[in-house]
Amino acid sequence: MVTSAAVDQPSVTVGATVFAVGSTLYSYLFLRARSIPTWLARLGILSSVLLVVTVPLAGLGLIKGAMAGFFTWLPMLVFELTLALWLLIKGVRPTSRPSRTRPLTEEVAT
């Protein structure tokens, strides 16, 4: 009998893998925009890539054990909680690019 929930329910494996891919892209965009600290965005990329690799392997039964799953998800837990607190307390850094829109006070010549 296999006790891993990821093997018993393939949808959990697929869902977790899609979450990890989305989190990788999300963290990469935060890194490119420099709207959160670089170390935090890199932690997000690292933990997401770790999940992209290990979750499918666990779904195939190549990685076993409850503690292996715990230590695989631990960096993501640290990233998500730190990001949530950072966004609630500090927010994102505004972009320094000038706006391309016209000022509202400008009259249009007729």
Secondary structure, DSSP 4 states (H G I P E B T S, - for coil): ----HHHH-HHHHHHHHHHHHHHHHHHHHHHHHT-S-HHHHHHHHHHHHHHHHHHHHHHTTSS--HHHHHHHHHHHHHHHHHHHHHHHHT-PPPP-SPP-SPPTTPPPP-
